[in-house]
Amino acid sequence: MIFALREFKRRGIEAETIGLIDGDSTKLTATDAVLLPIPATRDSVNINCPITKRIIPLDMFKALPKSVKVFGGGKTNINNYTDLLSLDEFALKNCVLTAEGAIAYAIENTEFSLWKSRVLIIGYGRLGKILTDRLKCFNPALTVSARSKKDFSMLDSLGINHIKTNEISNASGQFDIVFNTVDIRFDSGVAQSLSEAYFFDLSSRGGFVSETAENYGIKYIALPSIPAKTAPDTAGKIIAETVIELLY
C-alpha cells in the first residue's frame, strides 16, 4: 500500500493516509475515493493495519456519501464498495506475483531442486493455472488437482498429470512439494497422505491449522499476501493502476 501511495503521487493524484504510516492522519477528510488494504480486514470488525497496529473500525467507512467509491480486498458490508480481488483485471496480475513469490519460497526453503521434484498444485483456478504455467519451466514431476471435467480436459491437452481434489488422500507419499491455492480446510486423511511434504499454503482460509500439519510431519509454510512480501513495488503499482482505471 505504501508503494501504491507512491504511484498515486507519481501520477499527480493527491492522496492521504490513515493508519498506514506512523504519525499519519487519524481522521477521514473529504475525499473522492477510499482505498482499503488487501485484505481490507482480518476480523470483519477493524481495518487491517499491520504496520501501525492502529484500531480503525470498519464501520467508520459506512457513513461515507454515495458519491465516494471504496476499494479494497475481500468482502465487506461497506456501501459502494468494490472488491479488487473479485476483478479479473486485478486478480490475474496479482496471481502472477503470487506464483513467482511461491516459487521463490519453495526454492529458498527446500533442500532439493524443483527439477525432478514431485510437485502437487491443489486447485486449477486463476492462481492454479498461472502457477502451473510458471512451474512447468522447471521440469518437475508435476500433478494438478481439480474438480471439473473441463479442467481435467485442459490438463490432458497440456500433458499434465491430474487427480481429483477430493482424492488427494489416496496419493500417500507421492509428493515432495505441495502448493495449495484453494480455500478448503483439509482433514486428517489428506494430512497423513502428505506426510513429510513441504506444504506452501497460498490460500486465504484453507490448508491446515499449523499444529495439525506439524503433528503429521508436514513442513507447513503459510504465505498470505505474498505479493507484498516478494514484489511490493509491482504489487503497489498494480493496485494503483486498477483503482485509477476504475475511477477514470
Secondary structure, 3 states (H helix, E strand, C coil): CHHHHHHHHHCCCCCCCECCCCCCECCCCCCCEEECCCCCECCCCEECCCCCCCCCEHHHHCCCCCCCEEEECCCCCCCCEEEHHHCHHHHHHHHHHHHHHHHHHHHHHCCCCCCCCEEEEECCCHHHHHHHHHHHCCCCEEEEEECCHHHHHHHHHCCCEEEEHHHHHHCCCCCCEEEECCCCECCHHHHHHCCCCEEEECCCCCECCHHHHHHCCCEEEECCCHHHHHCHHHHHHHHHHHHHHHHC
